[in-house]
Amino acid sequence: MKKRSIVQKLFAIAAAALSLSLSACNGNSVSSSDGPGVTPGGSQESSQPNGGKTYKVAIIKQMDHASLDEIAQAVEQRLDEIAAQNGVAIQHETTSGQNDQGTLKQLADQAIADGADVIIPIATTAAKIAALSAGETKTPVVFAAVSYPAEESVALTGLDYVTGTSDALNTKFIIDLMLAQNPELSKVGLLYCLSEDNSATPIAEAKEYLDSKSIPYSVQTANSNDEVVAAVSALIAEGVDAVFTPTDNVIQSAELAIYETLIEAGVPHYGGADSFARNGAFAGCGVNYTLLGGQTADLAYDVLTKGMDGMEDYYLLEGGIITVNTETAAALNIDYTVFQDMGTVAEVQTTED
């Protein structure tokens, strides 16, 4: 197989956004579009009406939370559509590693042992572990929502059995949103998890951009829900005017536990995904995860039917949708119409995903 060069390429988005439920997936839930006569163990001939094949896809979420659930559901729905459109059967099972590396390794190893034709890990840690597990068998890995796959700590590029979709942030744009909403911004809180590889780069970018504007910042890190709650209390005590969190899975999963505290303190929270806003944060800005999930499924089917030759190391999706929680905006007494000249604004309300 030809080794691919390291490339960042905009992945063309042609499909309209799919309408999906945002309820959390069970850690061991199974959803499949099985054809008649299907047995485990990889692609095979089946009794599909037009003689199509059966493919087996393992979807592994790093953990359960709104963004990763949304991606998984979009992948599942698009795989079902692809199967119907192409006269094939695509078995797909979605599992969750609950943010535990040992569990993620077990899930990836089991997928390979079960004869998966492709593994779709969702989020950075899940992707790193799946790529490691598949190193010997070269089982194709098509990751979803890895923000910085070329980073040395992630190392998902240059592998001829790995490709996927990236949701890298435009960090400067999110800081600009803060300044548009509050031109007198005097101090920013940076809230993230140290163990999240995808948070390191945007936090560094945020520090550099804030330094260039002579805006002080305070940094708090957390690795669990309780630590996130404590970190938010510390930021409030330090007098921050706004808080920024990148596409951080640990912080996002704790958003429902902190958004009311931030509202009471009058501090808007800006996140790197729309799911932050749906779970109570003031605003989120980044990639549409329903579209990302659908494009990841399309990419996985290309790998199933055409192989890995010619694939880029990863495909960078364009973000820029500004998602505002209207309930939180009202509680904070913030006029978010200032964002309308900066991009597409989507309005949501708090849902307990």
FENGI-V873317 format. One record per residue. N is the residue number from 1. RES is the residue in one small letter. SS is DSSP state (H for helix, E for strand, L for the rest). PHI is phi as a letter, one per 30 degrees, with the letter a starting at -180 (* if undefined). D_LAST is the distance of its C-alpha to the last C-alpha in whole Angstrom. Layout:
N/RES/SS/PHI/D_LAST ; N/RES/SS/PHI/D_LAST
//
This chain:
1/m/L/*/41 ; 2/k/L/d/42 ; 3/k/L/d/40 ; 4/r/L/c/38 ; 5/s/L/d/38 ; 6/i/L/d/36 ; 7/v/L/b/34 ; 8/q/L/c/32 ; 9/k/L/b/32 ; 10/l/E/d/30 ; 11/f/L/d/28 ; 12/a/L/e/29 ; 13/i/L/c/26 ; 14/a/L/c/28 ; 15/a/L/d/25 ; 16/a/L/d/23 ; 17/a/L/d/19 ; 18/l/L/d/18 ; 19/s/L/c/16 ; 20/l/L/b/13 ; 21/s/L/d/10 ; 22/l/L/c/6 ; 23/s/L/d/6 ; 24/a/L/d/6 ; 25/c/L/d/10 ; 26/n/L/d/12 ; 27/g/L/e/14 ; 28/n/L/b/17 ; 29/s/L/d/16 ; 30/v/E/b/19 ; 31/s/L/b/19 ; 32/s/L/b/23 ; 33/s/E/c/25 ; 34/d/L/d/28 ; 35/g/L/d/32 ; 36/p/L/d/35 ; 37/g/L/i/36 ; 38/v/L/d/34 ; 39/t/L/b/34 ; 40/p/L/d/32 ; 41/g/L/k/34 ; 42/g/L/j/33 ; 43/s/L/d/34 ; 44/q/E/a/37 ; 45/e/E/d/39 ; 46/s/L/b/38 ; 47/s/L/c/39 ; 48/q/L/e/37 ; 49/p/L/e/39 ; 50/n/L/c/40 ; 51/g/L/i/40 ; 52/g/L/d/37 ; 53/k/E/c/36 ; 54/t/E/c/33 ; 55/y/E/c/30 ; 56/k/E/c/28 ; 57/v/E/b/25 ; 58/a/E/c/23 ; 59/i/E/c/20 ; 60/i/E/b/19 ; 61/k/E/d/15 ; 62/q/L/d/16 ; 63/m/L/a/13 ; 64/d/L/c/9 ; 65/h/L/a/7 ; 66/a/H/e/5 ; 67/s/H/d/9 ; 68/l/H/d/11 ; 69/d/H/d/9 ; 70/e/H/d/10 ; 71/i/H/d/13 ; 72/a/H/e/14 ; 73/q/H/d/13 ; 74/a/H/d/15 ; 75/v/H/d/18 ; 76/e/H/e/18 ; 77/q/H/d/19 ; 78/r/H/d/21 ; 79/l/H/d/23 ; 80/d/H/d/23 ; 81/e/H/d/25 ; 82/i/H/d/27 ; 83/a/H/e/28 ; 84/a/H/d/29 ; 85/q/H/d/31 ; 86/n/H/c/33 ; 87/g/L/i/34 ; 88/v/L/b/33 ; 89/a/E/c/30 ; 90/i/E/b/27 ; 91/q/E/d/26 ; 92/h/E/b/23 ; 93/e/E/b/21 ; 94/t/E/c/17 ; 95/t/E/b/17 ; 96/s/E/b/15 ; 97/g/L/d/18 ; 98/q/L/h/15 ; 99/n/L/i/17 ; 100/d/L/c/20 ; 101/q/H/d/23 ; 102/g/H/d/25 ; 103/t/H/d/23 ; 104/l/H/d/22 ; 105/k/H/d/26 ; 106/q/H/d/26 ; 107/l/H/d/24 ; 108/a/H/d/26 ; 109/d/H/d/29 ; 110/q/H/d/28 ; 111/a/H/d/27 ; 112/i/H/d/30 ; 113/a/H/d/32 ; 114/d/L/d/31 ; 115/g/L/i/32 ; 116/a/L/e/29 ; 117/d/L/d/31 ; 118/v/E/a/28 ; 119/i/E/c/25 ; 120/i/E/c/22 ; 121/p/E/d/20 ; 122/i/E/c/17 ; 123/a/L/j/18 ; 124/t/H/d/21 ; 125/t/H/d/22 ; 126/a/H/d/21 ; 127/a/H/d/23 ; 128/k/H/d/26 ; 129/i/H/d/26 ; 130/a/H/d/26 ; 131/a/H/d/29 ; 132/l/H/d/31 ; 133/s/H/d/30 ; 134/a/L/d/32 ; 135/g/L/d/34 ; 136/e/L/d/37 ; 137/t/L/d/36 ; 138/k/L/h/35 ; 139/t/L/e/32 ; 140/p/E/e/31 ; 141/v/E/c/27 ; 142/v/E/c/25 ; 143/f/E/d/23 ; 144/a/E/b/20 ; 145/a/L/i/19 ; 146/v/L/c/21 ; 147/s/L/d/22 ; 148/y/L/b/26 ; 149/p/L/d/27 ; 150/a/L/d/31 ; 151/e/L/d/30 ; 152/e/L/e/33 ; 153/s/L/d/30 ; 154/v/L/c/28 ; 155/a/L/h/31 ; 156/l/L/c/30 ; 157/t/L/c/32 ; 158/g/L/i/36 ; 159/l/L/c/35 ; 160/d/L/d/36 ; 161/y/L/b/33 ; 162/v/E/b/30 ; 163/t/E/b/29 ; 164/g/E/l/25 ; 165/t/E/c/23 ; 166/s/E/c/23 ; 167/d/L/c/21 ; 168/a/L/e/23 ; 169/l/L/d/23 ; 170/n/L/c/25 ; 171/t/H/d/25 ; 172/k/H/e/28 ; 173/f/H/d/26 ; 174/i/H/d/23 ; 175/i/H/d/26 ; 176/d/H/d/28 ; 177/l/H/d/25 ; 178/m/H/e/25 ; 179/l/H/d/29 ; 180/a/H/d/29 ; 181/q/H/d/27 ; 182/n/L/b/29 ; 183/p/L/d/33 ; 184/e/L/c/34 ; 185/l/L/e/31 ; 186/s/L/c/33 ; 187/k/E/a/30 ; 188/v/E/c/27 ; 189/g/E/c/25 ; 190/l/E/c/24 ; 191/l/E/b/21 ; 192/y/E/a/20 ; 193/c/L/c/20 ; 194/l/L/d/24 ; 195/s/L/d/23 ; 196/e/L/c/21 ; 197/d/H/e/24 ; 198/n/H/d/22 ; 199/s/H/c/22 ; 200/a/H/d/26 ; 201/t/H/d/27 ; 202/p/H/d/25 ; 203/i/H/d/26 ; 204/a/H/d/29 ; 205/e/H/d/29 ; 206/a/H/d/28 ; 207/k/H/e/30 ; 208/e/H/d/33 ; 209/y/H/d/32 ; 210/l/H/d/32 ; 211/d/H/d/35 ; 212/s/H/d/37 ; 213/k/L/c/36 ; 214/s/L/h/37 ; 215/i/L/c/34 ; 216/p/E/d/33 ; 217/y/E/b/30 ; 218/s/E/b/29 ; 219/v/E/c/27 ; 220/q/E/b/25 ; 221/t/E/c/23 ; 222/a/L/a/21 ; 223/n/L/b/20 ; 224/s/L/a/18 ; 225/n/H/e/15 ; 226/d/H/d/19 ; 227/e/H/d/20 ; 228/v/H/d/18 ; 229/v/H/e/18 ; 230/a/H/d/22 ; 231/a/H/d/22 ; 232/v/H/d/21 ; 233/s/H/d/23 ; 234/a/H/d/26 ; 235/l/H/d/25 ; 236/i/H/d/25 ; 237/a/H/d/28 ; 238/e/L/d/30 ; 239/g/L/i/29 ; 240/v/L/d/27 ; 241/d/L/c/27 ; 242/a/E/a/24 ; 243/v/E/b/21 ; 244/f/E/c/21 ; 245/t/E/b/18 ; 246/p/L/d/19 ; 247/t/L/d/16 ; 248/d/L/c/16 ; 249/n/H/d/14 ; 250/v/H/d/14 ; 251/i/H/d/14 ; 252/q/H/d/11 ; 253/s/H/d/9 ; 254/a/L/c/11 ; 255/e/H/e/10 ; 256/l/H/d/9 ; 257/a/H/d/12 ; 258/i/H/b/14 ; 259/y/H/d/14 ; 260/e/H/d/16 ; 261/t/H/d/18 ; 262/l/H/d/19 ; 263/i/H/d/19 ; 264/e/H/e/22 ; 265/a/L/d/24 ; 266/g/L/i/24 ; 267/v/L/c/22 ; 268/p/E/d/20 ; 269/h/E/c/18 ; 270/y/E/c/18 ; 271/g/E/c/16 ; 272/g/L/d/17 ; 273/a/L/a/14 ; 274/d/H/d/12 ; 275/s/H/d/9 ; 276/f/H/e/10 ; 277/a/H/d/11 ; 278/r/H/d/8 ; 279/n/L/c/7 ; 280/g/L/j/11 ; 281/a/L/d/13 ; 282/f/L/d/16 ; 283/a/E/a/16 ; 284/g/E/b/15 ; 285/c/E/b/18 ; 286/g/E/l/18 ; 287/v/L/d/18 ; 288/n/L/d/16 ; 289/y/H/d/15 ; 290/t/H/d/15 ; 291/l/H/d/19 ; 292/l/H/d/19 ; 293/g/H/d/17 ; 294/g/H/d/20 ; 295/q/H/d/23 ; 296/t/H/d/22 ; 297/a/H/d/23 ; 298/d/H/e/26 ; 299/l/H/d/27 ; 300/a/H/d/27 ; 301/y/H/d/29 ; 302/d/H/e/31 ; 303/v/H/d/32 ; 304/l/H/d/32 ; 305/t/H/c/35 ; 306/k/H/c/36 ; 307/g/L/i/36 ; 308/m/L/c/35 ; 309/d/L/e/38 ; 310/g/L/i/38 ; 311/m/L/d/34 ; 312/e/L/d/33 ; 313/d/L/d/32 ; 314/y/L/a/29 ; 315/y/E/b/28 ; 316/l/E/d/26 ; 317/l/L/c/24 ; 318/e/L/d/25 ; 319/g/L/c/22 ; 320/g/L/j/22 ; 321/i/E/d/20 ; 322/i/E/c/19 ; 323/t/E/c/16 ; 324/v/E/c/16 ; 325/n/E/d/14 ; 326/t/H/d/17 ; 327/e/H/d/16 ; 328/t/H/d/16 ; 329/a/H/d/19 ; 330/a/H/d/21 ; 331/a/H/d/20 ; 332/l/H/d/22 ; 333/n/L/h/25 ; 334/i/L/c/24 ; 335/d/L/c/26 ; 336/y/H/c/24 ; 337/t/H/d/26 ; 338/v/H/d/28 ; 339/f/H/d/26 ; 340/q/H/d/27 ; 341/d/H/d/30 ; 342/m/L/c/28 ; 343/g/L/l/26 ; 344/t/L/d/23 ; 345/v/E/c/21 ; 346/a/E/c/18 ; 347/e/E/c/17 ; 348/v/E/b/13 ; 349/q/L/b/12 ; 350/t/L/d/9 ; 351/t/L/b/6 ; 352/e/L/d/4 ; 353/d/L/d/0
//
